[in-house]
Amino acid sequence: MSHDDEPYAAEPLRIEAKREGSEAIIVLVGEFDITGTEQFWAHVSQVVEARPVSVTIEARGLTFVDSSGLAAMVRAHEAATEAGVAFRVSEPSPPVCRLVEIFGLESLLLHE
């Protein structure tokens, strides 16, 4: 079996939530698809309930994102907005930028 014939091994989503002063940061690394949405939402819910001034999703470590991962980020934006918490996606990786562009969500998720 050649190297090209090996099955693709997905990199599971890893999430780290941290605080820097009044800002909450959620770091995403790996592949963000349907299998990671529940874990992501658990982190977002906990962070938003603490009412930080802002929530930043650090997305430079995402190697893949599909529509369910993107929908989870939109849902996180909505939850933060409803709670009066600023929300942004920081340093989006090329896969994130591409999907956001395809769905026309630049103004919602990629404003600085």
Secondary structure, DSSP 8 states (H G I E B T S, - for coil): --GGGS-------EEEEEEETTEEEEEEEEEESHHHHHHHHHHHHHHHHT--SEEEEEEEEEEEE-HHHHHHHHHHHHHHHHTT-EEEEES--HHHHHHHHHHT-HHHHS--
